[in-house]
Amino acid sequence: MFMGTGSDVGKSLLVAGLCRALANRGLRVAPFKPQNMSNNAAVTEDGGEIGRAQALQARAARRAPVTAMNPVLLKPELETGSQVVVRGQRRASMSARSYWAERGQLMPEVLAAFRELADEVDVVLVEGAGSASEVNLRHNDIANFGFAQAAGVPVVLVGDIERGGVIASIAGTFAVIDPADAALIRASLINKFQGDPTLFADGIAFLAQRTGVPCLGPVPWFADAARLPAEDVLGLKGSIGARDGGYVIAVPQLPRIANFDDLDPLRAEPGVTVVLVQPGEAMPRQADLIILPGSKATRGDLAALRANGWDIDIAAHHRAGGQVLGICGGYQMLGKSIADPEGLEGAPGVSEGLGLLDVATVLTPVKQLRVEAATHVATGMAISGYHMHMGVTEGPDRQRPFAHVSGVPEGAISADGRVAGTYLHGLFAADGFRRALLGHVASPDLAYEAGIEAVLDALAAHLETHLDIDALLGLAEPVRSHP
């Protein structure tokens, strides 16, 4: 199990790279994260949803993603609460306080999922959540040491040298956690190293002496990580919109933006600039296309959109002849109204939409989760996407569908043809559709999915070169028998 001294130390990337490296060695390997918190999710083969990072890790392991790989997923809806997804299905919406008080009741289901995977593979690589040293959250824990103790899983503690203070963060973790938890840590690992690794030799020796366990690495910085789907939208700020492309796509960063990896294939296009518009900023006037992304709390994010004045910017963009595309929650916002009669996203009520599409949405408790093979109506190009939404959208503009799914109309297009909405996530990964949408600015050589595979292979080779994977495998222990 890989735990971190903090969030964003590279646990997800390490597990993905090791999944591919072990799969390349001929081992059957599976990723596992007991509890994840993310609004970036993926649909699984068994009809549920898991965190996007676990889906990428499953891909690295050359296995289909299944709900057992991430049995508990928290999807933030409000500032103090989340939708709780268990084994891929929405179970409840809970405040943070209520969830933390009751989460221990989910441990039997977490352990059952872990053992289900362990029965099928040679190695399970487990990813912890956040920081391993949050002793204030140790009671009823199912994400870090609570799970590790219950499952009897040895731990590798990962520190991020890029942040500075990595020696203190690793040694300090041992100092503050319970001695029984510290006894589970079999090694530490230094990640994201830049420079001459021999200069850190004394640090490796100090940590081994101070903690009593070997320090592995350092693992050098892997620059191509930016080409892989990010799980946290904060990771997009440094890279999105970084190119000086001739075609500008503007995307408002909504407070509860979801499934934002939809944008990754567009970001990969050298002739395209994707601008993630921050709160307080105006939509760029030079935008050719505005995309309203998915949202975990559509009515709340629609209110935030208006509070930032983006509704005015979007209307002006449309009046000037610009194109607008809404995906999932963004599609719902483009309509005339969004009704939530059962209070699924907060207080029951109806919100007025942007009115750029003649449709209306009613939120319903049944979440639609399925992988789709579709055909884009305007171009005839194939789309491989997935549905992950609650709600039914109807109205006259549905008579001009965005796509067909098994012959059934999907989405809507406005009468002037410049506004479109769809529930299909992942649509831009289809190279033919993306090229048809972007026209001459699209690269004829960009094969997005093949590029992801190439990065995963390069990451595996990177870890084989800089990390003693045999030593890591030597730390593994047999899974405890079922109680």
Secondary structure, 3 states (H helix, E strand, C coil): CEEECCCCCCHHHHHHHHHHHHHHCCCCEEEECCEEECCCEEECCCCCEEEHHHHHHHHHCCCCCCHHHCCEEEEEEECCEEEEEECCEEEEEEEHHHHHHHHHHHHHHHHHHHHHHHCCCCEEEEECCCCCCCHHHCCCCCCCHHHHHHHCCCEEEEEEHHHCCHHHHHHHHHHHCCHHHHCCEEEEEEECECCCHHHHHHHHHHHHHHHCCCEECCCECCHHHHHCCCCCHHHHCCCCCCCCCCEEEEEECCCCEECHHHHHHHHCCCCEEEEEECCCCCCCCCCCEEEECEECCHHHHHHHHHHCCHHHHHHHHHHCCCEEEEECHHHHHHCCEEEECCCCCCCCEEEECCCCCCCEEEEEEEEEEEEEEEEECCCCCEEEEEEEEEEEEECHHHHCCCEEECCEEECEECCCCCEEEECCECHHHCHHHHHHHHHHHCCCCCCHHHHHHHHHHHHHHHHHHHCCHHHHHHHCCCCCCCC
